[in-house]
Structure formats: C-alpha cells, structure tokens
Amino acid sequence: MLLRPFHLALTALCCAASSAWALTTVDIAYLEETRPPVATLANLEPPPADLGRAGVELGIRDNDSTGKFLQQRFQLHSIQLPVGAPASEWLARLNKTKARLVVANLPAATLETLLKQPGQEGVLWFNAGAADDALRQSRCRPNLLHTLPGRAMQADALAQYLVARRWKKWFLVTGPQPEDAAYAAAVRRAAKRFGGQIVGEKAWRYSHDARRTAQAEVPTFTQVAEHDVMIVADERGDFGDYFLYRTWLPRPVAGTQGLVAAGWHASAEQWGAVQLQNRFRAYAKRPMQAADYAGWAAVRSVGEAAARTQSGDAKVLRDYIRSPEFELAAFKGRSLSYRAWNGELRQPMLIAQPRALVSLSPQEGFLHPSSDLDTLGFDAPEVKCKP
C-alpha cells in the first residue's frame, strides 16, 4: 500500500511523456504525369518508368530513418495522371491527401496551371521536373521552390568549365524541339556572361535516322569556322550522340551530350556520395539520375526542416526552408540552400562525361559578393519577379 502513490506518480509521468512525444505525421504528395514512351533516334537506354519517383521514395526512407528518433513519420501520397488531365482532377486527388507539401515532376505548363488554382497559396511546391528558366526568372512564385537546376544553371556551369580550360570559341548546334531552343538560349546567355564566343551556329533539321547517315552528314555539317568545342542542344537525345568523333575538326562535344553539366551523375563518389549512390541502387536497381536527385533533395529538404523545427506544420516548414538558417547536406561538399529571390536551390553542378566525373562548378576564380554558388543561374538583379 505504501508503494501505490509512487506507482500513480510514475504512471502520470509516463503518460505526460507519451503525450509530449506523440507521433507527428508529415504528409508529402508527389505528382507526375504518366507519359507515353518517346521514340528517339539515339535512345539506347529509355528513361526508367520510375524516373524521379524513385528518388522521392528514397527520400521518404531517409527521412524516416532520422525521424523515428524524433517521433516523426513521413507519409508519401503518389499521384499519377495521364498527360492532359485537367487541373480539377489533379487538385481533387491532391485535396484527398490533405498534403500541404508537394513535389511536382511535371511540365512547366501543367505546374503553372496548378499553381494558379485557388487555395494553392498555402501549399509549398517543389519543382523537381521542369528546367524552364521562366519559372525562375520572370514567373517565379513565393510558394514554389526548385530542386531541379534550370537551364541557365546548367549552361553557366558548363560555360565556367570551358572558359577555365580556355576553350572559349564555341560552335552551337540546335535541334528542332522547343526545349532545344531554350537550352541554346541559355548557352548564348552563358557565353556573354563568362566570356565565351559563339563563332558559329547551325540548326539540325534532318528528320531521318542519324544512325544510318551520320558518318556522311556530320562531317559536312560541321565544316564551320575554327572553334574549340561544339555545343549541342538536343534534350531528347535525337541526334547529339552521333556528333561525337565524327566532326570535321577533332573537337570535344559538350552540352546535352558528351560533356554535360547536371545536378547529379551516376559517377559521383566524393563527399560521401557513394553512400547515396549505393542506397539508391539497392532500392531502385539502377543508377541515380538528375531527376531522381531533384526529387530526393525536395523530400530531404522537408525532412531536414522537420527535424530542425520539430514540427510537421507546412507553414512552419515553409518559413524555415526559405529562411537564411536552412542548410541541406546533400553529398556535394557544400551545404545547399534556397535563393530568396526565386526559390532555386543553390548547389554545385557536376561536369561529367558519360562514365566519369570531370569537374565541379562553380569553378575557381568565378567570384560573387556573397556566394560563388550564385554565379550559377539567375542572380538577384536578373530576376524580374520578387518574393
């Protein structure tokens, strides 16, 4: 009987502790279109069916690994709809999840349509699928962050490496697709920014199979002014690979094929990256690609913010992620953060050839008043929209 008050006090203490450490669930929605396969002429490795989604799913696993010590659980709601699905259907599916944190692997037009719908101002969106520079320079939104590097970041990273190597004379070849023209525009901007000189430009308009005719046509097509490197704008991979080793002058090929600049590459191993590569390969049974990394970084941003704030509230997380205090360790040797002026993730860019890492941009010597990472992409004075 003398022990009973002690037992009662202990029970009350345990109940109070249990209440204080109640499990917090953080809901994250992932949106992607089920795209039909694209028939490309040089596509020996078709895009994986889970491209982007596998990175998001691994991010959830990584969040849960640390979240279990903080009584946090991360719930993924994956939404897939066909190309052309109306905004009302997307939002109906999204509203059922009650998620206020959304990772979108969508084309820019679809993403912008969804962001314009009523009630989305309080939702934090991560763009992990659209590289369009307009989303980062003229049509940015305060509730939209970008983990996939825009074309300006890609072109700037490549340009810095080429200029650092003193390969300053460029021959630019542009494909017929709208995204090819957008990438070429980013290359022209990067040339002006860092001292590159485009000494020749041509448009590739051949509609036949480059695999059969490249040996005859590429040498003739590439007879242009003296240049140090040929830059190809061929985002779909229709023809760019067939320029390697076939040009009239023996010159390296860079851009969307050959030497590329990307947010991630399967050959990255430094700064603990091999751990991420191995975890991803064990989970997805394939190498991690840039789109996977973009999805992973978005989910990990939420996980890092939840751990630091010990909150699952979307507004709290949004405010913290966009604050100067936020930092994300992401296997690139630097802490990553989001730019206040357009929401783009400032991050080093990997310069790589198909099977090996070549360099990392920003390159040494390209300076900035606050962070050399802001030499890649749009700096604050270049952004027309304001947060």
LODO-686561 format. One record per residue (C-alpha): residue number from 1; residue in one letter; x, y, z. Coordinates in steps of 0.2 Angstrom, whole numbers. Layout:
<migus>
+-----+-----+-------+-------+-------+
|   n | res |    c1 |    c2 |    c3 |
+-----+-----+-------+-------+-------+
| NUM |   A |     X |     Y |     Z |
...
+-----+-----+-------+-------+-------+
</migus>
This chain:
<migus>
+-----+-----+-------+-------+-------+
|   n | res |    c1 |    c2 |    c3 |
+-----+-----+-------+-------+-------+
|   1 |   M |     0 |     0 |     0 |
|   2 |   L |    15 |    12 |     3 |
|   3 |   L |    21 |    10 |   -15 |
|   4 |   R |     4 |    14 |   -23 |
|   5 |   P |     7 |    33 |   -23 |
|   6 |   F |    24 |    31 |   -31 |
|   7 |   H |    16 |    20 |   -45 |
|   8 |   L |     2 |    33 |   -48 |
|   9 |   A |    15 |    46 |   -50 |
|  10 |   L |    26 |    36 |   -61 |
|  11 |   T |    11 |    32 |   -72 |
|  12 |   A |     6 |    50 |   -73 |
|  13 |   L |    24 |    54 |   -78 |
|  14 |   C |    24 |    41 |   -92 |
|  15 |   C |     8 |    47 |   -99 |
|  16 |   A |    14 |    65 |   -99 |
|  17 |   A |    30 |    60 |  -108 |
|  18 |   S |    20 |    49 |  -121 |
|  19 |   S |     9 |    64 |  -124 |
|  20 |   A |    24 |    76 |  -126 |
|  21 |   W |    32 |    63 |  -139 |
|  22 |   A |    16 |    59 |  -149 |
|  23 |   L |    20 |    54 |  -166 |
|  24 |   T |    20 |    68 |  -179 |
|  25 |   T |    15 |    63 |  -197 |
|  26 |   V |    21 |    74 |  -211 |
|  27 |   D |    11 |    71 |  -227 |
|  28 |   I |    20 |    74 |  -244 |
|  29 |   A |    12 |    72 |  -261 |
|  30 |   Y |    21 |    68 |  -277 |
|  31 |   L |    13 |    72 |  -293 |
|  32 |   E |    19 |    65 |  -310 |
|  33 |   E |    11 |    63 |  -327 |
|  34 |   T |    11 |    45 |  -335 |
|  35 |   R |    20 |    50 |  -351 |
|  36 |   P |    19 |    38 |  -366 |
|  37 |   P |    36 |    32 |  -372 |
|  38 |   V |    45 |    45 |  -383 |
|  39 |   A |    53 |    37 |  -399 |
|  40 |   T |    71 |    45 |  -400 |
|  41 |   L |    84 |    40 |  -413 |
|  42 |   A |    98 |    38 |  -401 |
|  43 |   N |    90 |    32 |  -386 |
|  44 |   L |    98 |    16 |  -381 |
|  45 |   E |    93 |    17 |  -363 |
|  46 |   P |    75 |    23 |  -362 |
|  47 |   P |    70 |    33 |  -347 |
|  48 |   P |    66 |    22 |  -332 |
|  49 |   A |    47 |    21 |  -328 |
|  50 |   D |    51 |    27 |  -310 |
|  51 |   L |    62 |    42 |  -315 |
|  52 |   G |    61 |    55 |  -302 |
|  53 |   R |    48 |    45 |  -291 |
|  54 |   A |    62 |    33 |  -285 |
|  55 |   G |    72 |    47 |  -278 |
|  56 |   V |    57 |    54 |  -269 |
|  57 |   E |    53 |    37 |  -262 |
|  58 |   L |    71 |    35 |  -256 |
|  59 |   G |    70 |    52 |  -248 |
|  60 |   I |    55 |    47 |  -238 |
|  61 |   R |    65 |    32 |  -232 |
|  62 |   D |    80 |    43 |  -227 |
|  63 |   N |    68 |    55 |  -218 |
|  64 |   D |    60 |    41 |  -208 |
|  65 |   S |    77 |    34 |  -203 |
|  66 |   T |    81 |    50 |  -194 |
|  67 |   G |    63 |    54 |  -190 |
|  68 |   K |    60 |    39 |  -179 |
|  69 |   F |    71 |    47 |  -166 |
|  70 |   L |    61 |    62 |  -166 |
|  71 |   Q |    44 |    54 |  -166 |
|  72 |   Q |    41 |    60 |  -184 |
|  73 |   R |    34 |    49 |  -198 |
|  74 |   F |    34 |    54 |  -217 |
|  75 |   Q |    19 |    49 |  -227 |
|  76 |   L |    20 |    49 |  -246 |
|  77 |   H |     5 |    51 |  -257 |
|  78 |   S |     9 |    47 |  -275 |
|  79 |   I |    -2 |    54 |  -288 |
|  80 |   Q |    -1 |    49 |  -307 |
|  81 |   L |   -12 |    55 |  -320 |
|  82 |   P |   -11 |    55 |  -339 |
|  83 |   V |    -4 |    69 |  -350 |
|  84 |   G |   -18 |    82 |  -352 |
|  85 |   A |   -28 |    78 |  -336 |
|  86 |   P |   -37 |    94 |  -331 |
|  87 |   A |   -32 |   104 |  -316 |
|  88 |   S |   -48 |   100 |  -307 |
|  89 |   E |   -43 |    81 |  -307 |
|  90 |   W |   -26 |    84 |  -301 |
|  91 |   L |   -32 |    95 |  -286 |
|  92 |   A |   -46 |    83 |  -282 |
|  93 |   R |   -33 |    69 |  -280 |
|  94 |   L |   -22 |    81 |  -270 |
|  95 |   N |   -35 |    88 |  -259 |
|  96 |   K |   -40 |    70 |  -253 |
|  97 |   T |   -22 |    68 |  -247 |
|  98 |   K |   -23 |    84 |  -236 |
|  99 |   A |    -4 |    86 |  -240 |
| 100 |   R |     2 |   104 |  -240 |
| 101 |   L |    19 |    99 |  -246 |
| 102 |   V |    20 |    94 |  -264 |
| 103 |   V |    34 |    88 |  -275 |
| 104 |   A |    30 |    90 |  -293 |
| 105 |   N |    38 |    81 |  -308 |
| 106 |   L |    28 |    90 |  -321 |
| 107 |   P |    30 |   100 |  -337 |
| 108 |   A |    31 |   119 |  -333 |
| 109 |   A |    14 |   122 |  -341 |
| 110 |   T |     5 |   109 |  -330 |
| 111 |   L |    14 |   115 |  -315 |
| 112 |   E |     9 |   134 |  -318 |
| 113 |   T |    -9 |   129 |  -321 |
| 114 |   L |   -10 |   120 |  -304 |
| 115 |   L |    -1 |   134 |  -295 |
| 116 |   K |   -14 |   147 |  -302 |
| 117 |   Q |   -29 |   137 |  -294 |
| 118 |   P |   -37 |   144 |  -279 |
| 119 |   G |   -31 |   139 |  -262 |
| 120 |   Q |   -13 |   134 |  -268 |
| 121 |   E |    -5 |   150 |  -259 |
| 122 |   G |    -3 |   140 |  -243 |
| 123 |   V |     4 |   124 |  -251 |
| 124 |   L |    23 |   123 |  -253 |
| 125 |   W |    28 |   116 |  -270 |
| 126 |   F |    44 |   109 |  -275 |
| 127 |   N |    48 |   109 |  -294 |
| 128 |   A |    58 |    93 |  -297 |
| 129 |   G |    54 |    91 |  -316 |
| 130 |   A |    54 |   107 |  -326 |
| 131 |   A |    70 |   116 |  -331 |
| 132 |   D |    61 |   131 |  -339 |
| 133 |   D |    71 |   147 |  -334 |
| 134 |   A |    55 |   157 |  -335 |
| 135 |   L |    49 |   149 |  -318 |
| 136 |   R |    65 |   155 |  -310 |
| 137 |   Q |    67 |   172 |  -319 |
| 138 |   S |    50 |   180 |  -324 |
| 139 |   R |    36 |   169 |  -317 |
| 140 |   C |    43 |   163 |  -300 |
| 141 |   R |    31 |   161 |  -285 |
| 142 |   P |    34 |   163 |  -266 |
| 143 |   N |    27 |   146 |  -263 |
| 144 |   L |    37 |   137 |  -277 |
| 145 |   L |    55 |   130 |  -274 |
| 146 |   H |    66 |   122 |  -287 |
| 147 |   T |    77 |   107 |  -284 |
| 148 |   L |    80 |   103 |  -302 |
| 149 |   P |    93 |   115 |  -309 |
| 150 |   G |    86 |   127 |  -323 |
| 151 |   R |    94 |   128 |  -340 |
| 152 |   A |   103 |   144 |  -335 |
| 153 |   M |   112 |   134 |  -321 |
| 154 |   Q |   116 |   120 |  -332 |
| 155 |   A |   123 |   132 |  -346 |
| 156 |   D |   133 |   143 |  -333 |
| 157 |   A |   141 |   128 |  -325 |
| 158 |   L |   147 |   121 |  -342 |
| 159 |   A |   152 |   138 |  -348 |
| 160 |   Q |   163 |   141 |  -332 |
| 161 |   Y |   172 |   125 |  -335 |
| 162 |   L |   175 |   128 |  -354 |
| 163 |   V |   181 |   146 |  -350 |
| 164 |   A |   193 |   139 |  -336 |
| 165 |   R |   200 |   127 |  -349 |
| 166 |   R |   202 |   142 |  -361 |
| 167 |   W |   190 |   133 |  -373 |
| 168 |   K |   182 |   150 |  -377 |
| 169 |   K |   176 |   148 |  -396 |
| 170 |   W |   160 |   138 |  -397 |
| 171 |   F |   151 |   131 |  -412 |
| 172 |   L |   132 |   129 |  -406 |
| 173 |   V |   121 |   116 |  -415 |
| 174 |   T |   102 |   117 |  -410 |
| 175 |   G |    89 |   103 |  -413 |
| 176 |   P |    71 |   106 |  -419 |
| 177 |   Q |    62 |   104 |  -402 |
| 178 |   P |    56 |   120 |  -392 |
| 179 |   E |    67 |   114 |  -377 |
| 180 |   D |    82 |   113 |  -388 |
| 181 |   A |    79 |   132 |  -392 |
| 182 |   A |    78 |   135 |  -374 |
| 183 |   Y |    94 |   127 |  -370 |
| 184 |   A |   103 |   136 |  -384 |
| 185 |   A |    96 |   152 |  -377 |
| 186 |   A |   104 |   148 |  -360 |
| 187 |   V |   121 |   144 |  -369 |
| 188 |   R |   121 |   161 |  -378 |
| 189 |   R |   117 |   170 |  -361 |
| 190 |   A |   131 |   160 |  -353 |
| 191 |   A |   143 |   165 |  -367 |
| 192 |   K |   140 |   183 |  -364 |
| 193 |   R |   141 |   181 |  -345 |
| 194 |   F |   158 |   172 |  -344 |
| 195 |   G |   167 |   177 |  -360 |
| 196 |   G |   163 |   163 |  -372 |
| 197 |   Q |   162 |   167 |  -390 |
| 198 |   I |   149 |   158 |  -402 |
| 199 |   V |   159 |   158 |  -418 |
| 200 |   G |   145 |   148 |  -427 |
| 201 |   E |   128 |   142 |  -426 |
| 202 |   K |   118 |   129 |  -436 |
| 203 |   A |   101 |   121 |  -434 |
| 204 |   W |    99 |   102 |  -436 |
| 205 |   R |    84 |    99 |  -446 |
| 206 |   Y |    87 |    82 |  -453 |
| 207 |   S |    72 |    70 |  -450 |
| 208 |   H |    79 |    54 |  -455 |
| 209 |   D |    88 |    41 |  -444 |
| 210 |   A |   105 |    49 |  -439 |
| 211 |   R |   112 |    31 |  -435 |
| 212 |   R |   112 |    27 |  -454 |
| 213 |   T |   118 |    44 |  -461 |
| 214 |   A |   129 |    52 |  -448 |
| 215 |   Q |   145 |    46 |  -455 |
| 216 |   A |   142 |    55 |  -471 |
| 217 |   E |   132 |    70 |  -465 |
| 218 |   V |   140 |    75 |  -449 |
| 219 |   P |   157 |    79 |  -456 |
| 220 |   T |   150 |    90 |  -469 |
| 221 |   F |   138 |    99 |  -457 |
| 222 |   T |   152 |   103 |  -445 |
| 223 |   Q |   163 |   112 |  -458 |
| 224 |   V |   162 |   129 |  -450 |
| 225 |   A |   174 |   142 |  -443 |
| 226 |   E |   188 |   137 |  -431 |
| 227 |   H |   182 |   133 |  -414 |
| 228 |   D |   187 |   125 |  -398 |
| 229 |   V |   172 |   115 |  -393 |
| 230 |   M |   155 |   110 |  -401 |
| 231 |   I |   140 |   113 |  -390 |
| 232 |   V |   124 |   103 |  -394 |
| 233 |   A |   107 |   107 |  -389 |
| 234 |   D |    97 |    91 |  -390 |
| 235 |   E |    87 |    87 |  -374 |
| 236 |   R |    78 |    72 |  -381 |
| 237 |   G |    93 |    64 |  -387 |
| 238 |   D |    88 |    63 |  -405 |
| 239 |   F |   105 |    66 |  -414 |
| 240 |   G |   118 |    73 |  -402 |
| 241 |   D |   127 |    57 |  -398 |
| 242 |   Y |   131 |    55 |  -416 |
| 243 |   F |   142 |    70 |  -417 |
| 244 |   L |   155 |    63 |  -405 |
| 245 |   Y |   171 |    58 |  -415 |
| 246 |   R |   163 |    62 |  -432 |
| 247 |   T |   165 |    81 |  -433 |
| 248 |   W |   175 |    89 |  -447 |
| 249 |   L |   188 |    96 |  -434 |
| 250 |   P |   194 |    85 |  -420 |
| 251 |   R |   185 |    94 |  -406 |
| 252 |   P |   176 |    89 |  -390 |
| 253 |   V |   157 |    89 |  -389 |
| 254 |   A |   148 |    96 |  -375 |
| 255 |   G |   130 |   102 |  -370 |
| 256 |   T |   116 |    90 |  -369 |
| 257 |   Q |   128 |    76 |  -375 |
| 258 |   G |   146 |    72 |  -372 |
| 259 |   L |   152 |    83 |  -358 |
| 260 |   V |   137 |    88 |  -348 |
| 261 |   A |   133 |    99 |  -333 |
| 262 |   A |   119 |    91 |  -322 |
| 263 |   G |   113 |    92 |  -304 |
| 264 |   W |   118 |    74 |  -302 |
| 265 |   H |   128 |    60 |  -311 |
| 266 |   A |   130 |    41 |  -308 |
| 267 |   S |   149 |    43 |  -307 |
| 268 |   A |   149 |    55 |  -291 |
| 269 |   E |   158 |    47 |  -277 |
| 270 |   Q |   166 |    61 |  -267 |
| 271 |   W |   159 |    69 |  -251 |
| 272 |   G |   150 |    53 |  -246 |
| 273 |   A |   140 |    52 |  -262 |
| 274 |   V |   144 |    34 |  -264 |
| 275 |   Q |   133 |    31 |  -249 |
| 276 |   L |   118 |    39 |  -258 |
| 277 |   Q |   123 |    30 |  -274 |
| 278 |   N |   123 |    13 |  -266 |
| 279 |   R |   107 |    16 |  -256 |
| 280 |   F |    98 |    21 |  -272 |
| 281 |   R |   105 |     7 |  -282 |
| 282 |   A |    99 |    -6 |  -269 |
| 283 |   Y |    82 |     2 |  -269 |
| 284 |   A |    79 |     6 |  -287 |
| 285 |   K |    90 |    -7 |  -295 |
| 286 |   R |    98 |     6 |  -307 |
| 287 |   P |   109 |    21 |  -306 |
| 288 |   M |   103 |    38 |  -299 |
| 289 |   Q |    99 |    51 |  -312 |
| 290 |   A |    97 |    70 |  -310 |
| 291 |   A |    78 |    69 |  -309 |
| 292 |   D |    80 |    56 |  -295 |
| 293 |   Y |    91 |    68 |  -286 |
| 294 |   A |    80 |    83 |  -288 |
| 295 |   G |    65 |    73 |  -280 |
| 296 |   W |    76 |    66 |  -266 |
| 297 |   A |    83 |    84 |  -262 |
| 298 |   A |    65 |    90 |  -261 |
| 299 |   V |    59 |    77 |  -249 |
| 300 |   R |    75 |    78 |  -239 |
| 301 |   S |    73 |    97 |  -238 |
| 302 |   V |    56 |    94 |  -229 |
| 303 |   G |    64 |    81 |  -218 |
| 304 |   E |    78 |    92 |  -213 |
| 305 |   A |    66 |   107 |  -209 |
| 306 |   A |    55 |    95 |  -199 |
| 307 |   A |    70 |    89 |  -188 |
| 308 |   R |    76 |   107 |  -185 |
| 309 |   T |    59 |   114 |  -181 |
| 310 |   Q |    52 |    98 |  -173 |
| 311 |   S |    36 |   102 |  -182 |
| 312 |   G |    26 |    95 |  -196 |
| 313 |   D |    16 |   111 |  -200 |
| 314 |   A |    18 |   115 |  -218 |
| 315 |   K |    19 |   134 |  -214 |
| 316 |   V |    32 |   132 |  -201 |
| 317 |   L |    42 |   121 |  -213 |
| 318 |   R |    40 |   133 |  -227 |
| 319 |   D |    46 |   148 |  -217 |
| 320 |   Y |    61 |   138 |  -211 |
| 321 |   I |    66 |   131 |  -228 |
| 322 |   R |    66 |   149 |  -236 |
| 323 |   S |    75 |   156 |  -221 |
| 324 |   P |    94 |   160 |  -221 |
| 325 |   E |    96 |   147 |  -207 |
| 326 |   F |    91 |   132 |  -218 |
| 327 |   E |   105 |   121 |  -224 |
| 328 |   L |   104 |   104 |  -233 |
| 329 |   A |   119 |    92 |  -233 |
| 330 |   A |   117 |    83 |  -249 |
| 331 |   F |   133 |    74 |  -254 |
| 332 |   K |   141 |    89 |  -264 |
| 333 |   G |   154 |    95 |  -252 |
| 334 |   R |   144 |   111 |  -249 |
| 335 |   S |   128 |   115 |  -239 |
| 336 |   L |   114 |   119 |  -250 |
| 337 |   S |   100 |   132 |  -248 |
| 338 |   Y |    86 |   141 |  -257 |
| 339 |   R |    88 |   158 |  -266 |
| 340 |   A |    77 |   171 |  -258 |
| 341 |   W |    74 |   179 |  -275 |
| 342 |   N |    67 |   165 |  -285 |
| 343 |   G |    67 |   149 |  -274 |
| 344 |   E |    80 |   139 |  -284 |
| 345 |   L |    91 |   128 |  -274 |
| 346 |   R |   109 |   134 |  -275 |
| 347 |   Q |   120 |   119 |  -277 |
| 348 |   P |   136 |   114 |  -285 |
| 349 |   M |   134 |   107 |  -303 |
| 350 |   L |   143 |    91 |  -309 |
| 351 |   I |   153 |    92 |  -325 |
| 352 |   A |   153 |    74 |  -332 |
| 353 |   Q |   156 |    63 |  -347 |
| 354 |   P |   145 |    48 |  -349 |
| 355 |   R |   155 |    37 |  -337 |
| 356 |   A |   166 |    48 |  -326 |
| 357 |   L |   165 |    64 |  -316 |
| 358 |   V |   176 |    78 |  -324 |
| 359 |   S |   174 |    93 |  -313 |
| 360 |   L |   163 |   103 |  -302 |
| 361 |   S |   156 |   120 |  -305 |
| 362 |   P |   157 |   134 |  -299 |
| 363 |   Q |   175 |   134 |  -305 |
| 364 |   E |   189 |   143 |  -295 |
| 365 |   G |   190 |   161 |  -299 |
| 366 |   F |   172 |   165 |  -303 |
| 367 |   L |   168 |   176 |  -289 |
| 368 |   H |   152 |   183 |  -281 |
| 369 |   P |   149 |   196 |  -267 |
| 370 |   S |   140 |   183 |  -256 |
| 371 |   S |   142 |   165 |  -263 |
| 372 |   D |   151 |   158 |  -278 |
| 373 |   L |   136 |   146 |  -280 |
| 374 |   D |   126 |   161 |  -285 |
| 375 |   T |   137 |   163 |  -301 |
| 376 |   L |   126 |   148 |  -307 |
| 377 |   G |   109 |   153 |  -313 |
| 378 |   F |   100 |   169 |  -311 |
| 379 |   D |   107 |   181 |  -298 |
| 380 |   A |    95 |   193 |  -289 |
| 381 |   P |    97 |   208 |  -300 |
| 382 |   E |    92 |   197 |  -315 |
| 383 |   V |    76 |   191 |  -308 |
| 384 |   K |    60 |   201 |  -313 |
| 385 |   C |    48 |   193 |  -301 |
| 386 |   K |    50 |   197 |  -282 |
| 387 |   P |    47 |   185 |  -267 |
+-----+-----+-------+-------+-------+
</migus>
